[in-house]
Amino acid sequence: MTTPQTPQTLPDGRPVPLLTGPERPTLESWLDFHRATLELKCRGLDDAQVRQPSAEPSSLTLLGLVQHLAEVERNWFQRVVAGLDVPPVFEEETGYALVPVRGLEEALDVWRREIARGRELLAGRALEDTGRIADGPMAGVEVSVRWVLVHLIEEYARHNGHADILRERIDGATGA
């Protein structure tokens, strides 16, 4: 008896995370799924729409989330895993601050470059390899590549929940 093949992509174009197989590709596939989900939440919106905050008193926006996740990618892969001393991607460390001249396409391009750089730095590293948290309340704590991947999946999943709410507020679009 043959089992049906899982589709490689969902109808909206996002990759389907691996359902079976080795740990590393499974973790990476879940991270790629969540990255694609963030991009999906921004699809079809203009610069004014991605600047709309969720609800008072929050100033959270889709553009701010994209910028924040570019900072997250840089922090965990360049600073923590690779031990590089690199500045923030944007004007301040969180990435949430919006500037009038930066639009969605520029922020997405920066975010994609940070993802690509992270992939380069992960290549050849084992899940058990370690890096050190660069700053904050846990500065100096050693973490494994496995921990970083799991943490980024969690970080994206949490922020994609925010993105769901933001997108629904902007134009009523719902869905995962």
C-alpha positions in Angstrom: 0.0 0.0 0.0 1.4 3.4 -0.9 0.9 6.4 1.2 0.0 9.7 -0.5 2.8 12.2 -0.9 2.6 15.4 1.1 2.5 18.4 -1.2 5.8 20.3 -1.3 4.0 23.7 -1.1 0.7 24.9 0.1 -1.7 26.6 -2.4 -0.5 30.0 -1.1 3.1 29.1 -2.0 4.5 28.4 1.5 6.6 25.3 1.9 5.1 22.4 3.8 7.3 21.6 6.8 8.7 18.1 6.8 6.4 15.6 8.5 9.0 12.9 8.9 12.8 12.6 8.7 15.9 13.8 10.5 15.8 16.5 13.1 17.9 19.2 11.4 15.9 19.4 8.1 12.7 19.2 10.1 13.7 22.2 12.2 14.9 24.2 9.2 11.7 23.4 7.3 9.6 24.7 10.2 11.6 27.9 10.3 11.3 28.3 6.5 7.5 27.8 6.8 7.2 30.5 9.5 9.4 32.9 7.4 7.2 32.3 4.4 4.1 32.9 6.6 5.4 36.4 7.6 6.0 37.2 4.0 2.5 36.0 3.1 1.0 38.3 5.7 2.6 41.3 3.9 1.7 40.2 0.4 -0.4 42.6 -1.6 -0.2 45.4 0.9 1.2 48.9 0.2 3.6 50.9 2.3 0.8 52.8 4.0 -1.0 49.6 5.0 2.0 47.9 6.5 2.5 51.0 8.7 -1.0 50.7 10.2 -0.8 49.9 13.9 -2.8 47.0 15.4 -4.8 48.8 18.1 -4.3 51.6 20.6 -2.1 51.8 22.6 0.1 49.4 20.6 2.3 50.9 17.8 3.0 47.4 16.4 2.9 47.2 12.6 3.7 44.6 9.9 6.6 46.7 8.7 7.9 46.8 12.2 7.6 43.1 12.5 9.6 42.5 9.3 12.3 44.9 10.5 12.3 43.2 13.9 12.7 39.8 12.5 15.6 41.0 10.3 17.2 42.1 13.6 16.4 38.7 15.2 17.9 36.8 12.3 21.1 38.9 12.5 21.3 38.6 16.3 20.9 34.8 16.6 22.9 33.7 13.6 25.6 36.3 13.3 26.1 37.4 16.9 25.2 34.3 18.8 26.0 31.3 16.6 29.0 32.8 14.7 30.2 35.2 17.4 30.5 38.1 15.1 30.4 41.7 16.3 27.9 43.3 13.9 25.8 46.5 14.4 22.0 46.5 14.4 20.5 46.3 10.9 18.4 49.4 11.5 18.6 52.5 13.6 17.8 50.8 16.9 18.2 47.2 18.1 14.6 46.0 18.1 13.8 47.0 14.5 10.3 48.2 15.4 11.0 51.9 14.7 9.7 53.1 11.4 11.3 55.8 9.2 9.5 57.6 6.5 11.9 56.6 3.7 11.9 52.9 4.3 9.1 50.9 2.6 8.1 47.3 2.7 10.1 46.2 -0.2 13.3 47.6 1.2 12.6 46.0 4.6 11.8 42.6 3.0 15.0 42.8 1.0 17.1 43.4 4.1 15.2 40.7 6.0 15.9 38.2 3.1 19.6 39.1 3.1 19.8 38.4 6.8 18.1 35.0 6.3 20.6 34.2 3.5 23.5 35.2 5.7 22.2 33.1 8.6 21.9 30.1 6.3 25.6 30.6 5.2 26.7 30.7 8.8 24.7 27.6 9.8 26.1 25.5 6.9 28.5 23.0 8.3 27.5 23.5 11.9 26.1 20.7 13.9 23.0 21.0 16.0 25.2 20.4 19.1 27.6 23.3 18.2 27.3 26.2 20.5 27.5 30.0 20.5 27.1 32.6 23.3 24.3 35.0 23.8 25.8 38.4 23.0 23.9 40.8 25.3 20.9 41.3 27.5 20.1 39.6 30.7 21.5 36.2 29.5 24.7 37.6 28.1 27.4 35.0 28.0 25.1 32.0 28.3 26.0 29.2 25.9 23.3 27.9 23.6 23.3 25.2 20.9 22.4 25.6 17.3 19.5 23.3 18.0 18.3 25.7 20.7 18.7 28.7 18.4 16.6 27.0 15.7 13.9 26.1 18.1 13.9 29.6 19.6 13.6 31.2 16.1 10.6 28.9 15.3 9.0 30.0 18.5 9.8 33.7 17.8 8.4 33.6 14.3 5.3 31.6 15.4 4.5 34.2 18.1 5.0 37.2 15.7 3.0 35.5 13.0 0.1 35.5 15.4 0.6 39.3 15.7 0.8 39.5 11.9 -2.5 37.6 11.6 -4.2 40.2 13.8 -2.5 43.1 12.0 -3.5 41.8 8.5 -7.1 41.2 9.6 -7.3 44.8 10.9 -5.8 46.2 7.7 -8.0 44.5 5.1 -10.0 41.6 6.7 -7.8 38.9 5.3 -7.6 35.9 7.7 -6.0 32.5 7.6 -2.7 30.9 8.6 
